[in-house]
Amino acid sequence: MKAVMLLSLLAMVLAVAFGQNGCVRDDSDGQPLCNAAEMATPLWRNNWDPTAYWQCETANTPATYRRCPTEGMFDSVTRTCINWFDWEWTPTCKPPSRV
C-alpha cells in the first residue's frame, strides 16, 4: 500500500514538473496572423531568429518582422528585447492563430 502511494506521489510530481502550459510545439517561424487574441499582446517571438520578433499592427493581417537593437534578443516571457547575456532559451510555441 505504501509503495502504491509513493508511486502515485512520484507520478504527480513528474506530471507537474513536465506538465503542459498550453504550449503547442512550433517548428515554424512563429509569425502570427494577428487575430483578436494576438492583438492584445502584439509582440511575438520569431522562432527561427532570437534577435527578432513579430509585431501585430493591424488585426487579421500577418505580423511585421522587427529586430531587437544591437546585442538584444527577444524574450518570449517578458515580450521585450533584453541583453543577450540575460536571454534563456524557452520552447517554441505556436501563436493562437496557428493552433
Summary of the structure (lengths in Angstrom):
residues: 99
radius of gyration: 17.7
end to end distance: 42.6
largest distance: 59.5
contacts: 240
relative contact order: 0.22
helix: 27%
strand: 21%
